[in-house]
Amino acid sequence: MKKIALIWLAVMFILSGCANKRDTQETEFVLSQKEREKYEERIDQVLYDFYWHYDGDTVSFFPGNVPEENEENEGIFLASEDAGFSLRGSSGKEAVVATVQLQHYNGDKAGLAYFYFVHQQLSGVYYSGGYDKGNYSLRVRNLYLADGKFFAYETDAPMAQFSEEKTPVSAEGFVSMGKDAQGNVLLLSIENNKAVVYRYKRGFQKYRTLNTESGLAVMGATFLPENRGVALLLGKVITTGHDEGEHTYMASEKVVFYNASFQRDGQAMELSTQEYTCLGQDGENLVMANSNILEYYSATDIGWEKKKQYFLQHGITNFHVTDLDGNGLLDYVMADGLDLYLYRKGESGFTRVWSTHVGIETLTGAIYTGDLNQDGVKEIYVSDTTGTTIRYVLTKEGLRARNEDIEYGDCIYAGDFNGDGKDDYIGVTDIENRYRKLHMAQ
């Protein structure tokens, strides 16, 4: 009997221990439907206020704590403060944490947002994104997608001082810059489907008009490397459909060449597709865009021969090669008519460093770069479909549009026109009359 009693006590002790263990286990985190709806409504309002799109199916809640306020987490606190939510008074406190996948306008993933609710009130918010998975304010958009290894960034310096005079250069700007044998700067523009050359001598004057075959229009133009002359991309205007369904586009046909005296040199390159859109140069190479392919050609005794080609994930309507920050690395600024891209070219191909994420027709015309505030870093100038230039500047988080001093319809076409090492620009004002002035850096 005594033995049975001892066994019974042991069983009760074990059962009692198991029961205590269950009682001390962390209870499952559960939000009521009302609480969840309240939190989701607050998240939606904040993201709406900051013009963010997001994937509602990715909203997730879990228990947690506000990060401790220390050096390691300082970026989180600064990012939240920049959005108007100070986390410092809630450091280390228990919180309901929500995460949600942010999206750009075109649906591309932008980063993972974190929301901290303390006593059911939103105390802080930031998001993690970019190539470095850093912590950023909701005010910051379009982060770098790769490390650009930039040497310097744009400052807040205002525009430099410029003299002004009228100029005959086209209100649509120019597509290429070159020099003649005497070192005078030449501009190449496309006007009424023809290529026109302007020469700078104490101001620009129209210098040459390059004649082409009847029935063909100039789609693209570039000065060739080493003062070899000019290459023109020619095509035909194609119209399909009728009435409201009518669609007009340019179909590329050939590339023709002119010598340094702007005479046809007899060379021509018949194109394999109708999808060539523009051409330019990179060092000693002639570069042509064929849909989403960049083709590189080198000069040989028998003409231009294709040496390399690189595939991109989007079409190319224009590109510009430059060194934005003076780090000795060439930056490729490209557009596909929808978005602007910044690339770095390596031996194995192109690395996308940054891009917009719009996905609708927004950009048109050539791309220009120039350091018009003389702070050592070039700005990017490209026009949108309203005929207004957008200025993009290089910052530590990514390129940012900075248009506070650009009025509707204003255009800026930048370049060093007199060879003094200071960038100048052609400014176009008045959306209807298109007044043009040459602005020379002082």
C-alpha positions as CSV (number, residue, x, y, z in Angstrom):
1,M,0.0,0.0,0.0
2,K,2.8,2.4,0.9
3,K,4.5,1.6,-2.4
4,I,1.3,2.4,-4.3
5,A,1.0,5.8,-2.5
6,L,4.6,6.7,-3.5
7,I,3.9,5.9,-7.1
8,W,0.8,8.0,-7.0
9,L,2.7,11.0,-5.6
10,A,5.4,10.7,-8.3
11,V,2.7,10.6,-11.0
12,M,1.1,13.7,-9.5
13,F,4.4,15.5,-9.4
14,I,5.2,14.8,-13.0
15,L,1.7,15.9,-14.1
16,S,1.9,19.0,-12.0
17,G,5.3,19.9,-13.6
18,C,3.9,19.4,-17.1
19,A,0.9,21.6,-16.3
20,N,3.2,24.4,-14.9
21,K,5.3,24.2,-18.1
22,R,2.3,24.7,-20.3
23,D,1.2,27.6,-18.2
24,T,4.5,29.4,-18.5
25,Q,4.8,28.9,-22.3
26,E,4.3,32.1,-24.4
27,T,0.7,32.4,-25.5
28,E,0.0,32.5,-29.2
29,F,0.0,36.0,-30.7
30,V,-3.5,36.9,-31.8
31,L,-5.1,40.1,-33.1
32,S,-8.8,40.6,-33.1
33,Q,-10.4,41.4,-36.4
34,K,-11.1,44.9,-35.1
35,E,-7.5,45.5,-34.0
36,R,-6.2,44.2,-37.3
37,E,-8.5,46.5,-39.3
38,K,-7.5,49.5,-37.2
39,Y,-3.8,48.8,-37.8
40,E,-4.2,48.2,-41.5
41,E,-6.2,51.4,-41.8
42,R,-3.4,53.4,-40.2
43,I,-0.8,51.7,-42.4
44,D,-2.8,52.5,-45.5
45,Q,-3.2,56.1,-44.5
46,V,0.5,56.6,-43.9
47,L,1.6,55.0,-47.1
48,Y,-1.1,57.0,-49.0
49,D,0.3,60.3,-47.4
50,F,3.8,59.4,-48.7
51,Y,2.5,58.3,-52.2
52,W,3.6,54.7,-51.7
53,H,1.9,51.7,-53.4
54,Y,2.1,48.4,-51.5
55,D,1.0,44.8,-51.8
56,G,-1.9,44.4,-49.3
57,D,-1.5,40.6,-49.4
58,T,2.0,40.9,-47.7
59,V,0.8,42.7,-44.6
60,S,2.0,40.7,-41.6
61,F,1.8,41.3,-37.8
62,F,3.9,39.9,-35.0
63,P,4.9,40.8,-31.4
64,G,8.2,42.5,-30.8
65,N,10.0,45.4,-29.3
66,V,11.0,48.8,-30.5
67,P,14.8,48.7,-31.3
68,E,17.1,49.9,-28.6
69,E,18.3,53.4,-29.1
70,N,22.0,52.9,-29.8
71,E,24.6,53.6,-32.4
72,E,23.8,50.5,-34.4
73,N,20.2,51.4,-34.7
74,E,20.6,55.1,-35.2
75,G,19.6,54.8,-38.9
76,I,16.2,53.4,-37.9
77,F,15.5,56.3,-35.6
78,L,16.6,58.9,-38.1
79,A,14.6,57.4,-40.9
80,S,11.5,57.3,-38.7
81,E,12.0,60.9,-37.5
82,D,12.3,62.0,-41.1
83,A,8.8,60.6,-41.8
84,G,7.4,62.4,-38.7
85,F,7.5,59.6,-36.2
86,S,10.0,59.7,-33.3
87,L,10.8,56.3,-31.9
88,R,13.2,57.6,-29.3
89,G,10.6,57.8,-26.5
90,S,9.6,54.2,-27.2
91,S,13.0,52.6,-27.3
92,G,12.9,49.0,-26.2
93,K,9.2,49.0,-25.4
94,E,6.9,46.1,-26.4
95,A,5.1,46.7,-29.7
96,V,2.9,45.2,-32.3
97,V,5.2,45.1,-35.4
98,A,3.7,45.1,-38.9
99,T,5.6,44.6,-42.2
100,V,4.5,45.2,-45.7
101,Q,6.1,45.0,-49.2
102,L,6.4,48.4,-50.8
103,Q,5.9,48.8,-54.5
104,H,7.0,51.4,-57.1
105,Y,4.4,52.9,-59.4
106,N,4.9,50.1,-62.0
107,G,4.7,47.3,-59.4
108,D,8.5,46.7,-58.9
109,K,9.4,45.8,-55.4
110,A,10.8,48.8,-53.5
111,G,11.6,47.4,-50.0
112,L,10.0,46.1,-46.8
113,A,8.3,48.6,-44.5
114,Y,8.3,48.2,-40.7
115,F,5.6,49.8,-38.5
116,Y,5.8,49.9,-34.7
117,F,2.6,50.2,-32.7
118,V,3.0,50.9,-29.0
119,H,-0.1,50.9,-26.9
120,Q,-2.1,50.7,-30.2
121,Q,-0.6,54.0,-31.5
122,L,1.9,54.2,-34.4
123,S,5.2,55.2,-32.9
124,G,7.6,54.6,-35.8
125,V,8.0,53.6,-39.4
126,Y,10.9,53.0,-41.9
127,Y,11.7,50.7,-44.7
128,S,14.6,48.4,-45.6
129,G,15.7,48.5,-49.3
130,G,18.3,49.2,-51.9
131,Y,21.3,47.1,-52.7
132,D,22.7,47.6,-49.2
133,K,19.4,46.7,-47.4
134,G,19.8,49.9,-45.5
135,N,17.1,51.7,-43.4
136,Y,15.4,54.6,-45.2
137,S,12.7,57.2,-44.6
138,L,9.4,56.9,-46.5
139,R,10.4,60.2,-48.1
140,V,13.3,58.5,-49.9
141,R,12.5,56.7,-53.2
142,N,14.4,55.0,-56.1
143,L,17.4,53.7,-54.1
144,Y,20.6,52.5,-55.8
145,L,20.2,49.0,-57.1
146,A,24.0,48.4,-57.1
147,D,27.1,50.1,-55.7
148,G,28.0,52.9,-58.1
149,K,31.3,53.5,-56.3
150,F,30.7,57.3,-56.7
151,F,33.5,59.7,-55.7
152,A,31.3,62.7,-55.0
153,Y,27.6,63.8,-54.8
154,E,25.6,66.8,-55.8
155,T,25.6,69.7,-53.3
156,D,23.0,72.5,-52.8
157,A,25.1,75.0,-54.7
158,P,22.9,77.3,-56.9
159,M,23.3,77.7,-60.6
160,A,26.6,79.4,-61.6
161,Q,26.7,82.8,-63.4
162,F,26.1,82.8,-67.1
163,S,26.0,85.3,-69.9
164,E,23.1,85.2,-72.3
165,E,22.5,85.7,-76.0
166,K,20.1,84.5,-78.6
167,T,21.0,81.3,-80.5
168,P,19.7,79.7,-83.7
169,V,20.1,76.2,-82.4
170,S,17.0,74.1,-82.6
171,A,14.4,74.4,-79.8
172,E,14.5,70.5,-79.8
173,G,18.1,70.6,-78.8
174,F,21.0,68.5,-80.2
175,V,21.8,64.8,-80.3
176,S,25.6,64.8,-80.4
177,M,28.6,67.1,-79.8
178,G,31.9,67.0,-81.7
179,K,34.8,69.2,-82.9
180,D,36.1,70.3,-86.2
181,A,39.8,70.2,-87.3
182,Q,40.3,73.7,-85.7
183,G,38.9,72.6,-82.3
184,N,35.6,74.4,-82.7
185,V,32.6,72.7,-81.0
186,L,30.0,71.3,-83.4
187,L,26.4,70.4,-82.5
188,L,24.4,67.9,-84.5
189,S,20.6,68.2,-84.4
190,I,17.7,66.5,-86.2
191,E,15.3,69.0,-87.7
192,N,12.4,68.1,-90.0
193,N,13.8,64.6,-90.5
194,K,17.2,66.1,-91.6
195,A,20.6,66.4,-89.8
196,V,21.8,69.9,-89.2
197,V,25.3,70.9,-88.0
198,Y,25.9,74.0,-85.9
199,R,29.4,75.4,-85.3
200,Y,30.5,77.6,-82.3
201,K,32.5,80.7,-83.1
202,R,31.7,83.4,-80.6
203,G,28.2,81.9,-80.7
204,F,26.5,79.2,-82.7
205,Q,25.8,79.5,-86.5
206,K,24.1,76.9,-88.7
207,Y,27.0,75.3,-90.6
208,R,25.8,72.4,-92.7
209,T,22.7,70.4,-93.6
210,L,23.3,66.8,-94.5
211,N,21.3,65.6,-97.4
212,T,19.9,62.0,-97.5
213,E,18.0,59.8,-99.9
214,S,14.5,60.8,-100.8
215,G,11.9,59.0,-98.7
216,L,14.2,58.4,-95.8
217,A,14.2,60.3,-92.5
218,V,17.0,60.8,-90.0
219,M,16.2,58.8,-86.8
220,G,19.5,59.3,-85.0
221,A,22.8,60.9,-85.6
222,T,26.3,61.0,-84.0
223,F,29.7,62.4,-84.6
224,L,32.1,59.6,-85.1
225,P,35.2,59.0,-82.8
226,E,38.5,60.7,-83.6
227,N,36.9,63.3,-85.9
228,R,36.1,60.7,-88.5
229,G,32.8,62.4,-89.5
230,V,29.2,61.7,-88.9
231,A,26.9,58.6,-88.9
232,L,23.2,58.9,-89.6
233,L,20.5,56.3,-88.7
234,L,17.9,56.4,-91.5
235,G,14.4,55.0,-91.6
236,K,10.9,55.2,-93.0
237,V,7.8,56.6,-91.5
238,I,5.3,53.7,-91.2
239,T,1.6,54.2,-90.6
240,T,-0.8,51.3,-89.7
241,G,-4.5,51.3,-89.0
242,H,-6.8,54.2,-89.6
243,D,-8.9,56.9,-87.8
244,E,-8.6,56.5,-84.1
245,G,-6.7,53.3,-84.4
246,E,-3.9,54.9,-86.6
247,H,-0.4,54.3,-85.4
248,T,2.7,55.9,-86.8
249,Y,6.3,54.8,-86.1
250,M,9.8,54.9,-87.5
251,A,11.3,51.7,-89.1
252,S,15.1,51.7,-89.3
253,E,16.6,50.8,-92.7
254,K,20.3,51.8,-92.9
255,V,23.2,53.8,-91.5
256,V,25.1,56.1,-93.8
257,F,28.4,57.9,-93.2
258,Y,29.8,61.3,-93.9
259,N,33.5,62.3,-93.7
260,A,35.0,65.2,-91.7
261,S,34.0,67.6,-94.5
262,F,30.4,66.4,-94.2
263,Q,30.4,64.7,-97.6
264,R,29.0,61.2,-98.2
265,D,32.0,58.8,-98.1
266,G,30.2,55.9,-99.9
267,Q,29.9,53.7,-96.8
268,A,26.5,52.4,-95.8
269,M,25.4,49.7,-93.4
270,E,22.2,47.9,-94.2
271,L,20.4,46.9,-91.1
272,S,19.1,43.4,-90.2
273,T,16.0,44.7,-88.3
274,Q,13.7,47.7,-88.3
275,E,14.1,48.1,-84.5
276,Y,17.3,50.3,-84.4
277,T,16.5,53.5,-82.5
278,C,19.6,55.6,-81.8
279,L,23.4,55.6,-82.0
280,G,26.3,57.3,-80.3
281,Q,29.9,56.7,-79.3
282,D,32.0,55.3,-76.5
283,G,35.7,56.0,-76.9
284,E,36.8,54.6,-80.2
285,N,33.5,52.6,-80.7
286,L,30.4,53.4,-82.6
287,V,27.5,52.2,-80.5
288,M,24.0,51.4,-81.9
289,A,20.8,50.5,-80.1
290,N,18.9,47.6,-81.7
291,S,15.7,47.2,-79.6
292,N,17.2,46.0,-76.2
293,I,20.7,45.3,-77.6
294,L,23.7,47.6,-77.6
295,E,26.0,46.8,-80.5
296,Y,29.6,48.0,-80.5
297,Y,31.4,48.7,-83.8
298,S,35.1,49.4,-84.5
299,A,36.6,51.1,-87.5
300,T,38.5,48.8,-89.9
301,D,40.1,49.2,-93.4
302,I,36.8,48.0,-94.9
303,G,34.4,49.9,-92.7
304,W,32.8,49.5,-89.3
305,E,32.7,46.0,-88.0
306,K,30.6,44.8,-85.1
307,K,32.8,43.5,-82.2
308,K,30.5,43.1,-79.2
309,Q,26.9,43.3,-78.2
310,Y,25.2,43.5,-74.8
311,F,21.6,42.5,-74.0
312,L,19.5,44.6,-71.6
313,Q,16.1,43.9,-70.1
314,H,14.4,46.9,-71.8
315,G,14.4,48.9,-75.0
316,I,16.7,51.9,-75.6
317,T,15.4,55.1,-77.1
318,N,18.4,57.2,-76.1
319,F,21.7,56.9,-74.3
320,H,24.4,59.2,-73.1
321,V,27.9,58.2,-71.9
322,T,29.7,60.4,-69.4
323,D,31.5,60.4,-66.0
324,L,29.1,62.0,-63.6
325,D,31.3,62.4,-60.5
326,G,34.8,62.4,-61.8
327,N,35.7,58.9,-60.4
328,G,37.2,57.9,-63.8
329,L,34.4,55.4,-64.5
330,L,32.0,55.8,-67.4
331,D,28.3,56.1,-66.6
332,Y,25.7,55.1,-69.1
333,V,22.5,57.1,-68.8
334,M,19.7,55.5,-70.8
335,A,16.0,55.9,-71.5
336,D,13.5,53.6,-73.0
337,G,10.8,56.2,-73.3
338,L,9.2,55.0,-70.0
339,D,12.0,55.1,-67.5
340,L,15.5,56.5,-66.9
341,Y,18.4,54.2,-66.1
342,L,21.9,54.5,-64.9
343,Y,24.4,51.7,-65.8
344,R,28.0,50.9,-65.3
345,K,29.6,48.8,-68.1
346,G,32.1,46.0,-67.2
347,E,33.8,43.2,-69.1
348,S,30.9,40.8,-68.6
349,G,28.1,43.3,-69.3
350,F,26.1,46.1,-67.8
351,T,25.2,46.6,-64.2
352,R,22.1,48.6,-63.5
353,V,23.0,51.0,-60.7
354,W,19.7,52.9,-60.6
355,S,16.5,53.5,-62.4
356,T,13.1,55.1,-62.1
357,H,10.1,52.7,-61.9
358,V,7.3,54.5,-63.7
359,G,6.5,52.1,-66.6
360,I,4.5,54.7,-68.6
361,E,5.5,57.0,-71.5
362,T,7.3,59.9,-69.8
363,L,10.6,60.7,-71.4
364,T,11.5,62.0,-74.9
365,G,14.4,63.5,-76.7
366,A,18.1,63.4,-76.1
367,I,19.9,63.1,-72.7
368,Y,22.3,65.7,-71.5
369,T,24.7,66.1,-68.6
370,G,26.4,69.2,-67.3
371,D,27.8,70.6,-64.0
372,L,25.8,73.9,-64.2
373,N,26.3,74.8,-60.5
374,Q,30.1,74.1,-60.8
375,D,30.2,71.8,-57.7
376,G,32.2,69.1,-59.4
377,V,29.3,66.7,-60.1
378,K,27.3,66.7,-63.3
379,E,23.5,66.8,-63.3
380,I,21.4,64.9,-65.8
381,Y,18.9,66.7,-68.0
382,V,16.1,64.9,-70.0
383,S,12.8,66.2,-71.2
384,D,9.4,64.6,-70.5
385,T,6.4,64.3,-72.8
386,T,5.2,67.8,-71.9
387,G,8.3,69.3,-73.3
388,T,9.7,70.2,-69.9
389,T,13.2,69.2,-68.8
390,I,13.6,67.1,-65.6
391,R,16.9,67.6,-63.8
392,Y,18.2,64.5,-61.9
393,V,21.0,64.9,-59.4
394,L,23.4,62.4,-57.8
395,T,22.7,61.9,-54.1
396,K,23.9,59.3,-51.5
397,E,20.6,57.4,-51.7
398,G,20.0,57.6,-55.4
399,L,19.2,60.0,-58.2
400,R,16.7,62.7,-57.3
401,A,14.6,65.0,-59.5
402,R,15.3,68.6,-58.6
403,N,13.1,71.0,-60.6
404,E,12.3,73.8,-58.3
405,D,13.7,76.4,-60.6
406,I,12.5,74.9,-63.9
407,E,9.2,76.2,-65.2
408,Y,6.7,74.3,-67.3
409,G,7.9,74.1,-70.8
410,D,11.5,75.1,-70.0
411,C,14.3,73.0,-71.5
412,I,18.0,72.8,-70.7
413,Y,20.5,71.3,-73.2
414,A,23.9,71.2,-71.5
415,G,27.5,71.0,-72.7
416,D,30.9,72.7,-72.7
417,F,30.5,74.8,-75.9
418,N,33.7,76.9,-75.9
419,G,36.1,74.3,-74.5
420,D,37.0,76.2,-71.3
421,G,36.2,73.3,-69.0
422,K,33.0,74.9,-67.7
423,D,29.6,73.6,-68.8
424,D,27.3,75.9,-70.6
425,Y,23.7,75.3,-71.8
426,I,21.1,76.3,-74.3
427,G,17.9,77.3,-72.5
428,V,14.4,77.2,-74.1
429,T,11.5,79.0,-72.5
430,D,7.8,79.5,-73.3
431,I,6.0,76.4,-74.3
432,E,4.4,78.0,-77.3
433,N,7.0,80.4,-78.7
434,R,10.1,78.4,-77.7
435,Y,12.5,81.2,-77.1
436,R,16.2,80.0,-77.2
437,K,19.1,81.5,-75.4
438,L,22.8,80.4,-75.2
439,H,24.0,80.6,-71.6
440,M,27.8,80.7,-71.3
441,A,29.5,80.0,-68.0
442,Q,31.4,82.8,-66.5
